[in-house]
Amino acid sequence: MLKVQNVKKSFGTNEVLKGVSFEVDKGDVVAVLGASGSGKTTLLRCLEFFERADSGHMELGDLSVDLHVHSKKTARQIRQKTAFVFQNYNLFENKTALENISLGLTAGHGLSKKEAEKIAAAALERVGLSDRADYYPCELSGGQQQRIGIARAVAVNPDVIFFDEPTSALDPELVGEVLDTIKALAKEGTTMVIITHEMAFARDVSTKVIYMDGGVIVEQGPPDVIFTKPREERTRKFLARFIQDFDYVI
């Protein structure tokens, strides 16, 4: 469904991505792990064209694109098949929850206002916020704002949703409600690529785990392998900082 090949990206002399390749099948929940600065966010930003990769190739369904040399039309076609959930919500402060969701449907997908509002209302129901449709972001908690961001993503019915550390900006007591929303989407078969530091969540929800360090994928595989019998020493050292009850001995 999604195939990413040899993505490279540098900022000046800092080589952030050194040739990253992976594949995502329909219905996969791919958890991307790694310390800050390992290239995780830059990778997703290149795939969504927020950054221009120095090189690399992506296939999504029947679309094929060079991540360095691509047309605006191709980028727009890819974006119509994907959605992105940001760390810091990225909601319009002057628009209600319903308007924040419906705007992308009218401006980006050409739907009428009536059609967009119907889909937006259904998306709000999916994330448990039907009663907050007319609330502005300043009237919502951080967890509710992030759930609005997730509703905005699912509303466009994308082939894949990219999540960039969706709980990192939240107070600890609000993390659970966002993770529960993502878990519900996983049960529905939503295809997702999620950068996260929530190790228990990654272990329990993902179908595939990718561990990145220094701009490369060090190791990838099923969660029951990565979290219990990782092959690489770098993976073991990283996970040992978060999880104390591994089945293997470091």
Helices and strands as residue ranges (DSSP letters): E 2-11, E 14-24, E 29-33, H 40-47, E 55-60, E 63-66, H 72-79, E 82-85, H 97-107, H 113-126, G 130-132, G 137-139, H 142-155, E 160-164, H 172-187, E 192-195, H 199-205, E 208-213, E 216-221, H 223-226, H 233-240
